[in-house]
Amino acid sequence: MASRNSQETRASKWRRALLATGGLGIAVAGVCAARTLWLAPAAAQPVNPAAGVRAQTPQPTPPPGSATEYTAAIVASFNEHAVVTREELGDYLIARFGVAKLETCVNNRIIDKACRERKITVDAGEIEQRFAEDLKGINIDRIRFVKEFLRRANKNLVEWKEDVLRQDLLLAKLCRDRVTVTEEDIRDGFEARFGEKVDCRVIHWADEKEAQADYPRIHDEQTFLDVAKHQHTSALASTAGKIAAFGRHNMDNKDLETAAFALQPGAVSPLVKVPDGCIAIRCEGRIPADKTATLDKVKATIKDEILETKVQKEIKTIKATLRKDADPQCFLEKPAATLDLAETKIAAKAGRAPGTVVATIHGTIPVTRQELGEFLITRFGGEQVELLVHKRIIEEACRALNITVNDDEVEAGCADDCSRRQMDETKFVEEVLKPNRTTTYQWREDLVRPRLMLAKLCRERVKVTEEDLRMAFDAHHGEMVECRMILWPQDGMKQAMQNYAKIRDDDKEFDQAARAQQSPSLALKGGRTVISRHTTGDADLEKKAFGLQPGEVSELFGTPNGVVVLKCDRHIPPDASISFADRRPELEREVMERKIRIEIPIYFAELRRLAQPRLILRDPNKPEQLQEQAEAEVKDVKLPGKK
C-alpha cells in the first residue's frame, strides 16, 4: 500500500480538481420548482383514482443481467397494478443522460476489457479502502464529501466510486508492472525532499513579446511584485507569483529548475521559454538541506511515493493508448429537445430496442442500448425513479380523462418561462437551467409538460368568483401605500425594541436602519416598497400599512418572515382611468392561472397518495443511507491486507 504521504498527495490532487469545478449549485429556481411541487404534502378535496390504468401482473424476476430481466423486471409500481420496468427506467435515463454519459460508459468498457484479458480485478473492499484513505487525506467525512465536493464536480457517490476510484485502481494495477523504481530514482527523490530548496516568485507571460517588453524593468523588487500581481494566470496573480519552495528533481521542466537553482536571493532569472509562453523567476531565498535525514530511514517511503508518481504518469499514457487502439464509435442520437419539432418527431421513431447498438469498440464489439441503460440505472436509477413514477402518475391521470399536451403547447410553455424572466431561450438555458444542472430536454419533458398536464387536470377544480375578480382589480388599480419597511428575523424582537424609539422619532435614523437591515433586497432600496390590497398574503400587514398616514410609523408587529416596522411615505389613489369591465377578461385569465398554480401541488399530493407508489430501487446517494452503506461494505467485504 502506498505511504501516507502519497495518499495525501493523491487526495490533494483530487481536492484541487474538485475545487476547480466551481461553487456549489444554487437552489432550484423558478421553472425548476416543479420537482418540489410534486412532492409537496397538502390537504385537498378527494380525487377519484385514475380509471383505465394498464393492468400488468408482476412476473417472477428473470436471471440478473439478461435481456428478459431488463425488459420485464419491475423497479416501481403505483395505482395497484401499474408498473415501471427496468427498460422503461433505462429509456428515461438514456433520454436525459445518455449522450453525456455514453463516453464514460465506453471508456469503462475499454479499460474493463484490457484488465479482464490480464485477469486484473478490483473488488468493493479495495474501492472502499481507497475511498476511506482519500477522505482521511483531505480530512473530511463521507456525507460532507458528497454534499460539497461531489456536487461541485456534478457527480454522485456511485459515479465517483465506479467511474473514478474503480477505474483508477484498475489502471494502476494495469500499469504497475510497466514501471520500475531505480536506485537513482530513490537518490533523486531523497534530494528532492531533503536537499537544498529554493524559495521564489514567478511571472508567466502567454505572449513572448509582452515578456520581452516587461523583462528589463522587473529586476526591481517592487516592479516584479506589481507585474506578478497583475499577470494573466490568476492562481499566480493571487499570491503575487509566490510558489511553494521546491528542491531539485521536483520539476518536469528542467530548464526552469536549473534557472531557479542558479539564482541567489534577490536575483531574477533570464526568460525561460515554456510550451505556453515565457517565465521569469525571482529568488526569495535558499533553504539549506536537512542534514538530520538519512536515506536508509526514508528509503521505503520515498520508493512508494516515486512508484505512485510514475504509475499516475503511466496511467495517462496507457489510457490514451487503450482508447486509440479501441477506436470507439458512438451512434446515440442527440437529445430530442435540442432538435426542432419536425426533427423530434423523426427521432421519436428511431429504434429503441434493448439490443440496439449505441457504440462500438475495436470495430466489432458493441455497446448496446441495454448496457447503456444498466450503466445509467446503476448510477442514477435510485435517485431518478421517483421522478419517473411521478411523471407516470400524471400521465395516467390525464389518460383517464383524455387530456393531452402536444409539442406546440410545450414550446409555448417554454416561451412563457423565458418571457416571465425577460430572457431569450439561450440566456434562460445559460442562467437558469445550467446552474441547476437541468438540460433543455428535462426542462421540456420533466418540468413544462407535466406542469401543463397538471394545469389541465386542475382547471375543472378551480372556480373564479366575482369577489376574486374585484380583489384582483383592486390589487392592480386600487389604492396603494408607498412606505419604508424594516424587517428583523424571527428572533430579532429584542433588537427591534431597543432601536424602535430612535427610528420612530428620527427620519434619518429610520432611513439609516432601513439601508443597513439584514434583508438584502429591502436594504438595497432603503426599505422602500409599495403595498396593494390582496397582494402580500398577510392581511394584518396590509391593514397596518393602509391604516398609517404619511409620516406615521407603525408599532412593531410579527409576520411569517420576521418582525416588521412600517413608515408611511404617501398614499397612492386608485387609477380611475381604468374600468373593471375593460380589464375583466384579462383578470379572469390571471386569477385562473394563479389559482391553478396554487392547486397544482395540492392536487398532485392527492394523486400521489391515491397512487401509493412503491419504489423498489434504493437511492444510495441519500445522506441517511451513506453511513449505512459504508458500514455494510466494511462488514460484508474483507478488506485487502486484513484477515
Secondary structure, DSSP 4 states (H G I P E B T S, - for coil): ---HHHHHHHHHHHHHHHHTT-SPPPPP-GGGGHHHHHH--------PPPSSPPP--------TTSHHHHHH-EEEEETTTEEEEHHHHHHHHIIIIIHHHHHHHHHHHHHHHHHHHTT----HHHHHHHHHHHHHHTT--HHHIIIIIIHHTT--HHHIIIIIIHHHHHHHHHHHTT----HHHHHHHHHHHHS-EEEEEEEEES-HHHHHHHGGGTTSHHHHHHHHHT-S-HHHHTTTTB---EETT--S-HHHHHHHHT--TT-BPPPEEETTEEEEEEEEEEE---TT--HHHHHHHHHHHHHHHHHHHHHHHHHHHHHHHH--EE-PPPPGGGS-HHHHHHHHTS---TT-EEEEETTTEEEEHHHHHHHHIIIIIHHHHHHHHHHHHHHHHHHHTT----HHHHHHHHHHHHHHTT--HHHHIIIIIGGGT--HHHIIIIIIHHHHHHHHHHHTT----HHHHHHHHHHHHS-EEEEEEEEE-TT-HHHHHHHHHHHHH-HHHHHHHHHHSS-HHHHHTTTEEEEETTSSS-HHHHHHHHTPPTT-BPPPEEETTEEEEEEEEEEEPP-TTS-HHHHHHHHHHHHHHHHHHHHHHHHHHHHHHHH--EE-S--TTSHHHHHHHHHHHHHHSPPTT--
